[in-house]
Amino acid sequence: SLQHIIDEVLDQAEHVDNLLHDLNSDDGWTLAKEGKGVTIHYRRETGTSIHTVRAQTHFHNFEPKDFAKLCSLFVETECMPQWFPGGVMKKADVLSWHSKYSKVIQLHISLDLLPFLSSRDAIVYGNGFHLPDRNAFLIRSKSTQENTCRYCDIPKPAKGVVRMDTESIFFV
């Protein structure tokens, strides 16, 4: 049956549509900081202690070579710890690269400056989308759970490691 594939595509399309709406709306967002070309907003998610953070910037004089460098950040998973801020990400493993624009990765994170916090990991399912009508591309990633990934087996967190849920969108 192809129904699970159709459901997944529809779910991703709805998710991307919601993320694009959030990106272009100020409804429910609170300005946290603005400076050096970066604007940061946050909002508290109803009924939880979770805050969603939105950071935006504009690239000026962006050239094709810059675009290629930006794209490589998402393609070269093993290099992610080198550019992730503060040396927080220790390792990134590809668990499945099942299509040109879709993969499942495991992120290993350690907050060495806060030794009382356990190490973390996250299993994220990422997709890239070309949006020619907007002259843009969008990369979305969202945590996936052990029993919901049809592309690979999801490892259990190592002893003492806390599994995080995360969600992100990169719109260029």
MIRO-804945 format. One record per residue: residue in three letters; x, y, z of N, C-alpha, C in turn. Coordinates in nm, 3 decimals. Each point is the difference from the previous one (the first is absolute). Last residue first. Layout:
<recs>
ALA  X  Y  Z  X  Y  Z  X  Y  Z
...
</recs>
This chain:
<recs>
VAL  1.588  2.973  0.268  0.098  0.086  -0.070  -0.054  0.032  -0.137
PHE  -0.127  -0.235  0.509  -0.063  0.051  -0.121  0.097  0.099  -0.064
PHE  -0.037  -0.410  0.395  0.095  0.094  -0.060  -0.060  0.039  -0.135
ILE  -0.171  -0.244  0.493  -0.025  0.032  -0.140  0.107  0.101  -0.042
SER  -0.115  -0.392  0.430  0.059  0.122  -0.057  -0.039  0.014  -0.146
GLU  -0.052  -0.297  0.511  -0.063  0.030  -0.128  0.063  0.128  -0.053
THR  0.042  -0.421  0.418  0.040  0.125  -0.062  -0.069  0.016  -0.133
ASP  0.063  -0.313  0.494  -0.085  0.025  -0.115  0.041  0.136  -0.053
MET  0.313  -0.365  0.296  -0.071  0.128  -0.017  -0.096  -0.008  -0.117
ARG  0.260  -0.356  0.371  -0.047  0.019  -0.138  -0.083  0.127  -0.008
VAL  0.412  -0.146  0.347  -0.141  0.037  -0.008  -0.036  0.025  -0.147
VAL  0.394  -0.313  0.272  -0.027  0.100  -0.103  -0.151  0.025  -0.008
GLY  0.221  -0.338  0.279  0.026  0.134  0.052  -0.025  0.113  -0.099
LYS  0.071  -0.467  -0.215  -0.023  0.014  0.145  0.040  0.140  0.045
ALA  -0.146  -0.034  -0.505  0.103  -0.063  0.082  -0.031  0.024  0.148
PRO  -0.403  -0.010  -0.359  0.106  0.088  0.050  0.099  -0.079  0.086
LYS  -0.244  -0.257  -0.395  -0.040  0.054  0.129  0.112  0.094  0.047
PRO  -0.083  -0.082  -0.530  0.065  -0.053  0.120  -0.056  0.062  0.127
ILE  -0.243  -0.095  -0.480  0.041  0.111  0.085  0.065  -0.059  0.125
ASP  -0.065  -0.184  -0.530  -0.022  -0.028  0.142  0.056  0.117  0.080
CYS  -0.181  0.087  -0.500  0.111  -0.062  0.072  -0.044  -0.034  0.142
TYR  -0.301  0.177  -0.337  0.121  -0.005  -0.080  0.116  -0.070  0.069
ARG  -0.457  0.118  0.164  -0.008  -0.114  -0.092  0.128  -0.018  -0.081
CYS  -0.166  0.218  0.502  0.088  0.018  -0.116  -0.004  -0.124  -0.089
THR  -0.228  0.062  0.432  -0.065  0.074  -0.107  0.086  0.015  -0.124
ASN  0.090  -0.198  0.459  -0.095  -0.084  -0.074  -0.067  0.073  -0.117
GLU  0.344  0.215  0.285  0.041  -0.137  -0.031  -0.095  -0.074  -0.092
GLN  -0.017  0.530  -0.037  0.004  -0.093  0.113  0.031  -0.141  -0.048
THR  0.117  0.531  -0.175  -0.077  -0.120  -0.031  0.022  -0.098  0.115
SER  0.054  0.574  -0.105  0.033  -0.125  0.070  -0.089  -0.113  -0.048
LYS  0.114  0.400  -0.328  -0.091  -0.025  0.111  0.038  -0.133  0.063
SER  0.138  0.410  -0.404  0.036  -0.120  0.075  -0.092  -0.010  0.120
ARG  0.063  0.269  -0.516  -0.070  -0.019  0.126  0.053  -0.126  0.065
ILE  0.112  0.388  -0.411  0.043  -0.124  0.063  -0.073  -0.007  0.133
LEU  -0.046  0.280  -0.499  -0.036  -0.015  0.139  0.051  -0.135  0.048
PHE  0.073  0.402  -0.424  -0.006  -0.139  0.042  -0.029  -0.002  0.150
ALA  -0.097  0.366  -0.446  0.053  -0.035  0.131  0.011  -0.152  0.015
ASN  -0.248  0.326  -0.308  0.143  0.010  -0.025  0.076  -0.035  0.128
ARG  -0.479  -0.036  -0.075  0.052  0.097  0.096  0.149  0.027  -0.022
ASP  -0.239  -0.315  -0.266  -0.091  0.115  -0.004  0.044  0.110  0.097
PRO  0.232  -0.425  -0.020  0.031  0.090  -0.112  -0.091  0.123  -0.006
LEU  0.172  -0.351  0.370  -0.123  0.079  -0.014  0.021  0.102  -0.112
HIS  0.210  -0.497  0.219  0.025  0.111  -0.092  -0.132  0.072  -0.021
PHE  0.178  -0.317  0.424  -0.105  0.030  -0.097  0.043  0.119  -0.085
GLY  0.190  -0.415  0.381  0.021  0.125  -0.072  -0.107  0.017  -0.106
ASN  0.052  -0.280  0.503  -0.040  0.003  -0.141  0.036  0.135  -0.058
GLY  0.095  -0.351  0.473  0.010  0.124  -0.074  -0.037  -0.016  -0.146
TYR  -0.029  -0.224  0.527  -0.033  -0.033  -0.137  -0.002  0.132  -0.075
VAL  0.246  -0.157  0.488  -0.081  0.091  -0.082  -0.012  -0.052  -0.143
ILE  0.144  -0.113  0.547  -0.012  -0.068  -0.130  -0.092  0.087  -0.083
ALA  0.332  0.101  0.449  -0.126  0.020  -0.071  0.008  -0.078  -0.131
ASP  0.259  0.061  0.532  0.002  -0.036  -0.141  -0.137  0.027  -0.058
ARG  0.337  0.140  0.466  -0.125  -0.013  -0.073  0.027  -0.063  -0.137
SER  0.234  0.045  0.540  0.016  0.009  -0.145  -0.135  -0.027  -0.065
SER  -0.026  0.190  0.493  0.042  -0.120  -0.072  0.023  0.031  -0.147
LEU  0.057  0.359  0.407  -0.095  -0.048  -0.100  0.057  -0.122  -0.072
PHE  0.246  0.245  0.329  -0.111  -0.064  0.070  -0.108  -0.048  -0.097
PRO  0.399  0.252  -0.132  0.027  -0.142  0.028  -0.113  -0.072  0.073
LEU  0.075  0.423  -0.323  -0.101  -0.027  0.103  0.011  -0.147  0.039
LEU  0.282  0.169  -0.329  0.001  0.114  0.091  -0.101  -0.017  0.115
ASP  0.034  -0.317  -0.364  0.112  -0.011  0.093  0.004  0.114  0.102
LEU  -0.364  -0.235  -0.312  0.013  0.136  0.052  0.108  -0.001  0.108
SER  -0.131  -0.321  -0.448  0.047  0.004  0.137  0.021  0.145  0.041
ILE  -0.229  -0.357  -0.416  0.019  0.133  0.056  0.045  -0.010  0.145
HIS  -0.097  -0.273  -0.504  0.051  -0.024  0.134  0.043  0.135  0.058
LEU  -0.347  -0.201  -0.417  0.084  0.108  0.050  0.040  -0.032  0.144
GLN  -0.187  -0.278  -0.462  0.007  0.001  0.146  0.101  0.106  0.042
ILE  -0.330  -0.078  -0.470  0.130  0.013  0.065  -0.015  -0.003  0.152
VAL  -0.249  -0.096  -0.521  -0.020  -0.010  0.143  0.138  0.006  0.064
LYS  -0.206  0.191  -0.504  0.081  -0.092  0.078  -0.039  0.004  0.146
SER  -0.090  0.211  -0.550  -0.063  -0.049  0.122  0.093  -0.098  0.072
TYR  0.034  0.199  -0.460  -0.034  0.111  0.088  -0.062  -0.044  0.132
LYS  0.155  -0.317  -0.337  0.090  0.114  -0.020  -0.024  0.112  0.101
SER  -0.139  -0.476  0.167  -0.024  0.067  -0.128  0.090  0.123  -0.005
HIS  0.037  -0.309  0.361  -0.085  -0.081  -0.086  -0.044  0.070  -0.128
TRP  0.339  -0.029  0.420  -0.004  0.104  -0.104  -0.075  -0.064  -0.115
SER  0.084  -0.104  0.560  -0.059  -0.036  -0.129  0.006  0.121  -0.092
LEU  0.227  0.005  0.412  -0.062  -0.131  0.021  -0.065  -0.051  -0.128
VAL  0.413  0.361  0.145  -0.107  -0.027  -0.095  -0.052  -0.141  0.026
ASP  0.246  0.344  0.363  0.006  -0.125  -0.076  -0.119  -0.010  -0.095
ALA  0.313  0.369  0.320  -0.125  -0.015  -0.075  0.015  -0.123  -0.090
LYS  0.244  0.260  0.475  0.003  -0.094  -0.113  -0.136  0.000  -0.067
LYS  0.111  0.310  0.353  0.123  -0.080  0.001  0.013  -0.090  -0.123
MET  -0.248  0.491  0.154  -0.023  -0.126  -0.071  0.133  -0.074  -0.011
VAL  0.015  0.415  0.209  -0.100  -0.078  0.073  -0.024  -0.135  -0.067
GLY  0.293  0.408  -0.097  0.054  -0.134  0.018  -0.094  -0.094  0.074
GLY  -0.088  0.475  -0.144  0.047  -0.031  0.134  0.058  -0.138  0.023
PRO  -0.315  0.079  -0.435  0.055  0.097  0.096  0.046  -0.061  0.132
PHE  0.021  -0.243  -0.485  -0.104  0.019  0.100  0.056  0.088  0.111
TRP  0.262  -0.162  -0.373  -0.064  0.131  -0.015  -0.111  0.026  0.101
GLN  0.264  -0.409  -0.007  0.098  0.107  -0.023  -0.065  0.137  -0.010
PRO  -0.251  -0.417  0.040  0.059  0.045  0.128  0.100  0.115  -0.018
MET  -0.203  -0.202  -0.395  -0.088  0.085  0.080  0.062  0.044  0.133
CYS  0.167  -0.308  -0.363  0.065  0.128  0.030  -0.084  0.091  0.090
GLU  -0.149  -0.431  -0.172  0.113  -0.024  0.090  0.074  0.128  0.038
THR  -0.363  0.005  -0.321  -0.043  -0.022  0.138  0.117  -0.014  0.096
GLU  -0.082  0.209  -0.480  0.117  -0.061  0.064  -0.025  -0.016  0.150
VAL  -0.334  0.204  -0.270  0.032  -0.125  -0.068  0.112  -0.074  0.073
PHE  -0.154  0.434  0.136  -0.105  -0.098  0.022  0.032  -0.135  -0.061
LEU  0.295  0.371  -0.049  -0.020  -0.017  0.144  -0.102  -0.109  0.030
SER  0.085  0.149  -0.446  0.092  -0.104  0.048  -0.013  -0.022  0.150
CYS  -0.240  0.352  -0.219  -0.059  -0.133  -0.025  0.089  -0.111  0.055
LEU  0.165  0.440  0.017  -0.112  -0.016  0.091  -0.063  -0.139  -0.016
LYS  0.337  0.125  -0.302  0.056  -0.022  0.135  -0.111  -0.024  0.101
ALA  -0.127  0.115  -0.437  0.058  -0.135  0.002  0.058  -0.032  0.138
PHE  -0.158  0.436  -0.071  -0.112  -0.093  0.001  0.052  -0.144  0.009
ASP  0.310  0.339  -0.064  -0.049  0.003  0.138  -0.116  -0.098  0.017
LYS  0.172  0.071  -0.429  0.097  -0.079  0.078  -0.042  -0.004  0.147
PRO  -0.261  0.268  -0.302  -0.017  -0.145  -0.019  0.098  -0.085  0.081
GLU  -0.108  0.478  0.207  0.042  -0.046  -0.133  -0.018  -0.151  -0.012
PHE  -0.170  0.461  0.308  0.009  -0.146  -0.001  0.028  -0.047  -0.142
ASN  -0.063  0.453  0.237  0.105  -0.032  -0.097  0.027  -0.150  -0.006
HIS  -0.260  0.079  0.420  0.018  0.105  -0.100  0.118  -0.038  -0.090
PHE  -0.371  -0.257  0.348  0.132  -0.004  -0.060  0.006  0.107  -0.108
HIS  -0.307  -0.045  0.467  0.000  0.016  -0.145  0.144  -0.001  -0.048
THR  -0.287  -0.219  0.451  0.100  0.093  -0.049  -0.015  0.008  -0.151
GLN  -0.256  -0.217  0.489  0.000  0.037  -0.141  0.117  0.093  -0.029
ALA  -0.239  -0.378  0.386  0.109  0.094  -0.029  0.001  0.026  -0.149
ARG  -0.330  -0.221  0.417  0.010  0.029  -0.143  0.111  0.105  -0.016
VAL  -0.204  -0.386  0.390  0.086  0.114  -0.033  0.006  0.014  -0.151
THR  -0.329  -0.229  0.418  0.046  -0.011  -0.138  0.077  0.127  -0.031
HIS  -0.114  -0.266  0.485  0.004  0.125  -0.075  0.051  -0.031  -0.141
ILE  -0.240  -0.306  0.430  0.087  0.016  -0.118  -0.015  0.140  -0.059
SER  -0.237  -0.237  0.369  0.107  0.091  0.044  0.095  0.031  -0.116
THR  -0.546  -0.111  -0.047  0.129  -0.065  0.023  0.098  0.103  0.057
GLY  -0.459  0.095  -0.152  -0.013  -0.121  0.080  0.131  -0.073  0.026
THR  0.012  0.339  -0.399  -0.114  -0.015  0.089  0.001  -0.135  0.072
GLU  0.442  0.257  -0.173  -0.099  -0.092  -0.056  -0.106  -0.030  0.106
ARG  0.311  0.451  -0.071  -0.021  -0.114  0.089  -0.110  -0.086  -0.060
ARG  0.360  0.330  -0.260  -0.137  -0.014  0.047  -0.007  -0.124  0.088
TYR  0.381  0.380  -0.255  -0.035  -0.125  0.066  -0.150  0.001  0.029
HIS  0.424  0.258  -0.329  -0.131  0.001  0.065  -0.017  -0.133  0.074
ILE  0.416  0.319  -0.253  -0.040  -0.122  0.070  -0.133  0.024  0.070
THR  0.354  0.205  -0.416  -0.117  0.026  0.083  -0.046  -0.133  0.060
VAL  0.472  0.233  -0.245  -0.076  -0.118  0.040  -0.115  0.044  0.091
GLY  0.356  0.291  -0.174  -0.071  -0.058  -0.114  -0.083  -0.122  0.031
LYS  0.242  0.260  0.331  0.097  -0.059  -0.093  -0.070  -0.074  -0.115
GLY  -0.344  0.079  0.372  0.131  0.061  -0.013  0.089  -0.077  -0.094
GLU  -0.469  -0.048  0.334  0.026  0.041  -0.138  0.135  0.069  -0.002
LYS  -0.356  -0.333  0.336  0.122  0.075  -0.022  0.014  0.033  -0.148
ALA  -0.405  -0.182  0.202  0.096  -0.026  0.107  0.124  0.087  -0.015
LEU  -0.555  -0.001  -0.156  0.136  0.038  -0.038  0.092  -0.021  0.120
THR  -0.454  -0.281  -0.092  0.052  0.111  0.081  0.144  0.027  -0.043
TRP  -0.477  -0.255  -0.224  0.145  0.008  0.018  0.036  0.122  0.082
GLY  -0.452  -0.123  -0.159  0.045  -0.082  0.112  0.148  0.004  0.028
ASP  -0.139  0.168  -0.467  -0.103  -0.045  0.094  0.060  -0.089  0.108
ASP  0.207  0.206  -0.402  0.040  0.045  0.134  -0.101  -0.043  0.106
SER  0.164  -0.209  -0.511  -0.107  0.055  0.084  0.059  0.046  0.133
ASN  0.225  -0.249  -0.366  -0.046  0.128  -0.055  -0.110  0.066  0.082
LEU  0.201  -0.426  0.115  0.114  0.082  -0.040  -0.043  0.141  -0.041
ASP  -0.323  -0.335  0.099  0.065  0.049  0.121  0.116  0.094  -0.032
HIS  -0.211  -0.218  -0.362  -0.092  0.096  0.061  0.064  0.062  0.124
LEU  0.230  -0.347  -0.203  0.009  0.122  -0.081  -0.094  0.107  0.054
LEU  -0.022  -0.420  0.203  0.127  0.065  0.031  0.018  0.128  -0.080
ASN  -0.379  -0.269  -0.091  -0.010  0.061  0.133  0.128  0.074  0.038
ASP  0.002  -0.246  -0.401  -0.091  0.113  -0.012  -0.015  0.073  0.133
VAL  0.245  -0.398  -0.002  0.074  0.106  -0.068  -0.087  0.124  -0.014
HIS  -0.211  -0.381  0.171  0.101  0.048  0.094  0.078  0.116  -0.060
GLU  -0.306  -0.228  -0.274  -0.070  0.081  0.100  0.098  0.061  0.100
ALA  0.176  -0.296  -0.315  -0.048  0.121  -0.068  -0.071  0.091  0.099
GLN  0.137  -0.424  0.154  0.115  0.089  -0.021  -0.043  0.131  -0.066
ASP  -0.329  -0.332  0.054  0.042  0.050  0.131  0.118  0.097  -0.014
LEU  -0.145  -0.225  -0.387  -0.100  0.099  0.042  0.037  0.061  0.136
VAL  0.270  -0.351  -0.156  0.016  0.118  -0.086  -0.098  0.110  0.040
GLU  -0.042  -0.415  0.220  0.125  0.067  0.038  0.022  0.127  -0.081
ASP  -0.366  -0.279  -0.110  -0.022  0.066  0.129  0.124  0.077  0.044
ILE  0.036  -0.263  -0.385  -0.088  0.114  -0.027  -0.024  0.078  0.130
ILE  0.232  -0.399  0.040  0.083  0.098  -0.070  -0.081  0.126  -0.028
HIS  -0.222  -0.367  0.187  0.091  0.057  0.100  0.092  0.104  -0.063
GLN  -0.302  -0.245  -0.282  -0.068  0.098  0.084  0.093  0.063  0.103
LEU  0.067  -0.355  -0.347  0.071  0.126  -0.006  -0.060  0.105  0.093
SER  0.025  -0.571  -0.009  -0.083  0.119  0.000  0.087  0.125  0.000
</recs>
